[in-house]
Amino acid sequence: MSERLRWGILATGGIARKVTGDLLANGFTVAAVGSRSLAKAEAFAAECGISRAHGSYRELTADPGVDAVYVATPHPLHADNALLALTAGKHVLVEKPFTLNAEQAQAVATRAAQTQLVVREAMWTRYLPHMVRVHEIIAAGTLGEVRTLIANHTQLLSSDPAHRINAPELGGGALLDLGIYPVSFAWDLFGEPSSVRAAASFGTTGVDSQVVTVLTYSSGQVASLCASHIARGPNIAMLLGSEARIEIDSVWYQLANFRVIANDGTVLEEYRSPEVLGTGRHFQFRAFEEIVAAGGDRNPDQRAFKSARESQGRLPVTESVAIMNTLDRVRAQIGLRYPGEDRVPPGEFPGSVSCE
């Protein structure tokens, strides 16, 4: 393997374009792209200046010039695509949400362990500079006892029944597409919740259009979370402590500024995110490459990291599996299932459409 990972981009949709642009702007190596349509792969490669285009995902993952694969397909295909890449001997970064459910997530994590390869969920928010600074402030005790998270992800998206967000067969709806952000934020701060309470409203196609979730914890913390794709709010987030609070500006899950405010109203810090090339998605790729270079999950070189958690990145694969379990608990409460969830577990049946 070369000093820098040679990335293969699996799929050619809008998020793949954003990520590829960020990678190229920040000096990463994008070696190849794959699509189920050779014409689409070739058009993407020409647009982005990528040297090799493949007309199937299998061809991409078999490319000897690719070390790691970024999976950018719709949610229900994540597990099969990740398993395909792992079986081909590639490290994998999977677009959020990690999979469709916890069973699929565990299957991917197990295969990664078996192959001694690195797999991660591309929850890019965790790697952004302002989120790193938030954790530093918490660790310093500035907030006192951290008690409450209030975080929303609300957008006004297409009402077209044919749009991906409104398609149950594509894992559409607010929870997996938008709600994953605040749920992952709560996990990042407080860990596994002791209780999950959720309520939702549904659109005409059967997807969840709005979901409100309350997570509580054995140590007393509470996370109040909302996701919607039929109404846009300010998309700010607040973290409340016994001594001070953090108010993260819109849009909190992207590069954002924030203030640390003491209980008496004194502004203790005004943080301004640095200017970067692109959207900031490259930070997660940098961390991923550092994990691989340090030996991966099996035997990481701890000398390269400050802590055991950092050696696995800001989002270990075990936590992605656990987060999918929390989302499953939310779905159980609101009565949400996706078409095909009762089929054979991912990767264990021939001819999967996502593997071709």
ABEGO torsion letter per residue (X at the ends): XBABBBBBBBEABAAAAAAAAAAAAAGBBBABBBBABAAAAAAAAAAAGBABBBABAAAAAABAABABBBBABBAAAAAAAAAAAAAAGBBBBBBOBABABAAAAAAAAAAAAAAGBBBBBBBAAAABAAAAAAAAAAAAGAAEBBABBBBBBBBBBBABAABAAABAAAGBEAAAAAAAAAAAAAAAAAEBBABBBBBBBBBAAGBBABBBBBBBBAAGBBBBBBBBAABBBAGBBBBBBAABBBBBBOBAABBBBBBBBBAAGBBABBBBBBBBBEAGAAAAAAAAAAAAAAGEAABBBAAABABAAAAAEABBAAAAAAAAAAAAAAAAAAGBBBBGAABBBBGABBGBAAAX
